Amino acid sequence: AIEYYEKAINVKPEIYGSYNALSDIYRSRNEFDKAINIARQGLQYYPKDSNLYTSLSWYYSLADRHQDAIIAAKSAITLAPEQYMAYTNLCRAYNDTKDYQLAIQTCNNALRINPGDGESYLYMARAYEFLKQTDKALENYKKAIEGLEKFTQATPDYSDGFYLLGNAYFSVGNDNAAITAYNRC
């Protein structure tokens, strides 16, 4: 698949879907620098595409390039302020840079757009945990579990959902459920 997507991009670089598909393949293989490069290449042809910026922010986070993740997520939000995932990725990046208050604020923005989103609740719970606000962290971890259970039921072939669900279960001390979710991942 990689070979054919690369050929497609080289022959006809205006095929939008090739950038998303190829960068996500690289992400799934933990080749984050390659995923970043393909998303950035796509942005050369589609500089106002919020989805590419949203994906790029995620890839930057996975590559431990948190400031770059913040910049990419903010670009996505500027281009499409009604899409929640850029806010969720920005929340994650703020946690990674230890700016927990901004993380909470940004996760709340994501949840206003997509109430019940388990991933946003997970990142908000982590921010509260880092701020030593245990009760709020636990409350948000429980909401994360609820949202991620629904998400994984709806998308059972998407491994990252089970990974996040495992993290949420682990955070509330439900080790057996965490192991089950990680095994599904």
Summary of the structure (lengths in Angstrom):
residues: 185
radius of gyration: 16.8
end to end distance: 21.8
largest distance: 55.0
contacts: 633
relative contact order: 0.07
helix: 80%
strand: 0%
